[in-house]
């Protein structure tokens, strides 16, 4: 069995993102789960206590239904 890890995806790139509910976050980078190798996005809230969070990358880049319209869960708004 090879111990080589597959490359991390290219998206989302580090930068500023707006959640569909309006708050802004800074994506710090991508990380891999030590057991499952699932890719996660590491990001920091730019409001309140500025907590640092992780979310599965597939969930971070998905679209959600808002009032019958599909929108990005997180939309890139800058570097």
mmCIF file of the C-alpha atoms, coordinates in Angstrom:
data_MODEL
# 
_entry.id   MODEL 
# 
loop_
_atom_site.group_PDB 
_atom_site.id 
_atom_site.type_symbol 
_atom_site.label_atom_id 
_atom_site.label_alt_id 
_atom_site.label_comp_id 
_atom_site.label_asym_id 
_atom_site.label_entity_id 
_atom_site.label_seq_id 
_atom_site.pdbx_PDB_ins_code 
_atom_site.Cartn_x 
_atom_site.Cartn_y 
_atom_site.Cartn_z 
_atom_site.occupancy 
_atom_site.B_iso_or_equiv 
_atom_site.pdbx_formal_charge 
_atom_site.auth_seq_id 
_atom_site.auth_comp_id 
_atom_site.auth_asym_id 
_atom_site.auth_atom_id 
_atom_site.pdbx_PDB_model_num 
ATOM 1  C CA . UNK A 1 1  ? 0.000   0.000  0.000  1.00 0.00 ? 1  UNK A CA 1 
ATOM 2  C CA . UNK A 1 2  ? 1.352   3.398  -0.965 1.00 0.00 ? 2  UNK A CA 1 
ATOM 3  C CA . UNK A 1 3  ? 1.698   6.022  1.744  1.00 0.00 ? 3  UNK A CA 1 
ATOM 4  C CA . UNK A 1 4  ? 1.654   8.863  -0.798 1.00 0.00 ? 4  UNK A CA 1 
ATOM 5  C CA . UNK A 1 5  ? -1.267  11.184 -0.258 1.00 0.00 ? 5  UNK A CA 1 
ATOM 6  C CA . UNK A 1 6  ? -3.268  12.453 -3.202 1.00 0.00 ? 6  UNK A CA 1 
ATOM 7  C CA . UNK A 1 7  ? -2.918  16.188 -3.786 1.00 0.00 ? 7  UNK A CA 1 
ATOM 8  C CA . UNK A 1 8  ? -5.335  18.529 -2.062 1.00 0.00 ? 8  UNK A CA 1 
ATOM 9  C CA . UNK A 1 9  ? -7.906  20.206 -4.320 1.00 0.00 ? 9  UNK A CA 1 
ATOM 10 C CA . UNK A 1 10 ? -7.164  23.671 -5.695 1.00 0.00 ? 10 UNK A CA 1 
ATOM 11 C CA . UNK A 1 11 ? -10.437 25.154 -4.418 1.00 0.00 ? 11 UNK A CA 1 
ATOM 12 C CA . UNK A 1 12 ? -11.359 26.914 -2.309 1.00 0.00 ? 12 UNK A CA 1 
ATOM 13 C CA . UNK A 1 13 ? -8.289  29.136 -2.373 1.00 0.00 ? 13 UNK A CA 1 
ATOM 14 C CA . UNK A 1 14 ? -7.268  31.182 0.682  1.00 0.00 ? 14 UNK A CA 1 
ATOM 15 C CA . UNK A 1 15 ? -9.030  34.549 0.747  1.00 0.00 ? 15 UNK A CA 1 
ATOM 16 C CA . UNK A 1 16 ? -12.176 36.332 1.844  1.00 0.00 ? 16 UNK A CA 1 
ATOM 17 C CA . UNK A 1 17 ? -15.566 34.637 1.542  1.00 0.00 ? 17 UNK A CA 1 
ATOM 18 C CA . UNK A 1 18 ? -19.120 35.652 2.385  1.00 0.00 ? 18 UNK A CA 1 
ATOM 19 C CA . UNK A 1 19 ? -21.507 33.052 3.769  1.00 0.00 ? 19 UNK A CA 1 
ATOM 20 C CA . UNK A 1 20 ? -24.949 33.074 2.174  1.00 0.00 ? 20 UNK A CA 1 
ATOM 21 C CA . UNK A 1 21 ? -26.363 34.353 5.494  1.00 0.00 ? 21 UNK A CA 1 
ATOM 22 C CA . UNK A 1 22 ? -24.107 37.437 5.250  1.00 0.00 ? 22 UNK A CA 1 
ATOM 23 C CA . UNK A 1 23 ? -21.126 36.977 7.580  1.00 0.00 ? 23 UNK A CA 1 
ATOM 24 C CA . UNK A 1 24 ? -17.578 37.130 6.225  1.00 0.00 ? 24 UNK A CA 1 
ATOM 25 C CA . UNK A 1 25 ? -14.770 34.636 6.739  1.00 0.00 ? 25 UNK A CA 1 
ATOM 26 C CA . UNK A 1 26 ? -11.127 34.242 5.776  1.00 0.00 ? 26 UNK A CA 1 
ATOM 27 C CA . UNK A 1 27 ? -10.150 30.852 4.360  1.00 0.00 ? 27 UNK A CA 1 
ATOM 28 C CA . UNK A 1 28 ? -6.747  30.006 5.839  1.00 0.00 ? 28 UNK A CA 1 
ATOM 29 C CA . UNK A 1 29 ? -6.136  26.829 3.882  1.00 0.00 ? 29 UNK A CA 1 
ATOM 30 C CA . UNK A 1 30 ? -7.037  23.197 3.412  1.00 0.00 ? 30 UNK A CA 1 
ATOM 31 C CA . UNK A 1 31 ? -6.320  20.276 5.724  1.00 0.00 ? 31 UNK A CA 1 
ATOM 32 C CA . UNK A 1 32 ? -6.766  16.531 5.604  1.00 0.00 ? 32 UNK A CA 1 
ATOM 33 C CA . UNK A 1 33 ? -8.427  14.372 8.271  1.00 0.00 ? 33 UNK A CA 1 
ATOM 34 C CA . UNK A 1 34 ? -5.799  12.065 9.769  1.00 0.00 ? 34 UNK A CA 1 
ATOM 35 C CA . UNK A 1 35 ? -7.989  8.948  9.679  1.00 0.00 ? 35 UNK A CA 1 
ATOM 36 C CA . UNK A 1 36 ? -10.327 9.361  6.712  1.00 0.00 ? 36 UNK A CA 1 
ATOM 37 C CA . UNK A 1 37 ? -8.146  11.632 4.534  1.00 0.00 ? 37 UNK A CA 1 
ATOM 38 C CA . UNK A 1 38 ? -11.235 13.751 3.866  1.00 0.00 ? 38 UNK A CA 1 
ATOM 39 C CA . UNK A 1 39 ? -10.358 17.315 2.854  1.00 0.00 ? 39 UNK A CA 1 
ATOM 40 C CA . UNK A 1 40 ? -11.468 20.132 5.153  1.00 0.00 ? 40 UNK A CA 1 
ATOM 41 C CA . UNK A 1 41 ? -11.442 23.910 4.782  1.00 0.00 ? 41 UNK A CA 1 
ATOM 42 C CA . UNK A 1 42 ? -9.868  25.819 7.685  1.00 0.00 ? 42 UNK A CA 1 
ATOM 43 C CA . UNK A 1 43 ? -11.426 29.263 8.022  1.00 0.00 ? 43 UNK A CA 1 
ATOM 44 C CA . UNK A 1 44 ? -11.771 32.124 10.493 1.00 0.00 ? 44 UNK A CA 1 
ATOM 45 C CA . UNK A 1 45 ? -14.802 34.268 11.236 1.00 0.00 ? 45 UNK A CA 1 
ATOM 46 C CA . UNK A 1 46 ? -14.225 37.982 10.669 1.00 0.00 ? 46 UNK A CA 1 
ATOM 47 C CA . UNK A 1 47 ? -16.760 38.993 13.312 1.00 0.00 ? 47 UNK A CA 1 
ATOM 48 C CA . UNK A 1 48 ? -17.405 38.378 17.006 1.00 0.00 ? 48 UNK A CA 1 
ATOM 49 C CA . UNK A 1 49 ? -14.752 36.276 18.715 1.00 0.00 ? 49 UNK A CA 1 
ATOM 50 C CA . UNK A 1 50 ? -13.168 35.498 15.309 1.00 0.00 ? 50 UNK A CA 1 
ATOM 51 C CA . UNK A 1 51 ? -13.295 31.765 15.924 1.00 0.00 ? 51 UNK A CA 1 
ATOM 52 C CA . UNK A 1 52 ? -11.399 29.336 13.713 1.00 0.00 ? 52 UNK A CA 1 
ATOM 53 C CA . UNK A 1 53 ? -13.475 26.565 12.157 1.00 0.00 ? 53 UNK A CA 1 
ATOM 54 C CA . UNK A 1 54 ? -13.188 23.542 9.881  1.00 0.00 ? 54 UNK A CA 1 
ATOM 55 C CA . UNK A 1 55 ? -15.807 22.293 7.453  1.00 0.00 ? 55 UNK A CA 1 
ATOM 56 C CA . UNK A 1 56 ? -15.700 19.464 4.910  1.00 0.00 ? 56 UNK A CA 1 
ATOM 57 C CA . UNK A 1 57 ? -14.511 20.963 1.614  1.00 0.00 ? 57 UNK A CA 1 
ATOM 58 C CA . UNK A 1 58 ? -17.397 19.389 -0.290 1.00 0.00 ? 58 UNK A CA 1 
ATOM 59 C CA . UNK A 1 59 ? -19.851 21.171 2.010  1.00 0.00 ? 59 UNK A CA 1 
ATOM 60 C CA . UNK A 1 60 ? -17.953 24.488 1.848  1.00 0.00 ? 60 UNK A CA 1 
ATOM 61 C CA . UNK A 1 61 ? -18.196 24.665 -1.963 1.00 0.00 ? 61 UNK A CA 1 
ATOM 62 C CA . UNK A 1 62 ? -21.745 23.341 -2.338 1.00 0.00 ? 62 UNK A CA 1 
ATOM 63 C CA . UNK A 1 63 ? -24.813 25.351 -3.230 1.00 0.00 ? 63 UNK A CA 1 
ATOM 64 C CA . UNK A 1 64 ? -27.817 25.758 -0.958 1.00 0.00 ? 64 UNK A CA 1 
ATOM 65 C CA . UNK A 1 65 ? -31.443 26.636 -1.617 1.00 0.00 ? 65 UNK A CA 1 
ATOM 66 C CA . UNK A 1 66 ? -32.420 30.142 -0.478 1.00 0.00 ? 66 UNK A CA 1 
ATOM 67 C CA . UNK A 1 67 ? -35.986 31.201 -1.231 1.00 0.00 ? 67 UNK A CA 1 
ATOM 68 C CA . UNK A 1 68 ? -36.133 28.810 -4.183 1.00 0.00 ? 68 UNK A CA 1 
ATOM 69 C CA . UNK A 1 69 ? -32.808 29.919 -5.672 1.00 0.00 ? 69 UNK A CA 1 
ATOM 70 C CA . UNK A 1 70 ? -29.519 27.966 -5.609 1.00 0.00 ? 70 UNK A CA 1 
ATOM 71 C CA . UNK A 1 71 ? -26.656 30.062 -4.218 1.00 0.00 ? 71 UNK A CA 1 
ATOM 72 C CA . UNK A 1 72 ? -23.111 29.287 -3.102 1.00 0.00 ? 72 UNK A CA 1 
ATOM 73 C CA . UNK A 1 73 ? -22.825 28.463 0.598  1.00 0.00 ? 73 UNK A CA 1 
ATOM 74 C CA . UNK A 1 74 ? -19.631 30.576 0.600  1.00 0.00 ? 74 UNK A CA 1 
ATOM 75 C CA . UNK A 1 75 ? -18.877 33.065 -2.196 1.00 0.00 ? 75 UNK A CA 1 
ATOM 76 C CA . UNK A 1 76 ? -15.375 34.416 -2.711 1.00 0.00 ? 76 UNK A CA 1 
ATOM 77 C CA . UNK A 1 77 ? -15.300 38.213 -2.288 1.00 0.00 ? 77 UNK A CA 1 
ATOM 78 C CA . UNK A 1 78 ? -11.571 38.999 -2.282 1.00 0.00 ? 78 UNK A CA 1 
ATOM 79 C CA . UNK A 1 79 ? -8.026  38.119 -1.388 1.00 0.00 ? 79 UNK A CA 1 
# 
